[in-house]
């Protein structure tokens, strides 16, 4: 595989996980209760962040002469199906929704860690962008976890 194809493959994996985040946060927003406007705002902001990250990564895929993906990952589709099942059994309380979001944030962290393991395949500029996005995603994860930790079950 050529260097530009390997770079595009790594970046397309990250684009897919960001597409998963967008779809996941749109789903989570629908799962929130009437009194959870703060969560809907947070989820809209996190989805917008992932749209921005994907757009930023796409320009590097184009620069490599490759085509950026528009798909989500199979794992992401499974994750959203899992959210549907979980909502059926646990209700749509804040803690359950936040637990599902944290699950998705953990998946995003794993994807970025895997990409950075291959950082020798990435130019210094691209690796820097990926590290910065990972840092921002880690902050989002920590925020979701802190919100989840403050919730009582079925609150």
PyMOL commands that set and color helices and strands:
alter all, ss='L'
color gray80, all
select helices_A, chain A and resi 3-31+37-63+74-90+94-117+119-121+124-149
alter helices_A, ss='H'
color red, helices_A
deselect
rebuild
show_as cartoon
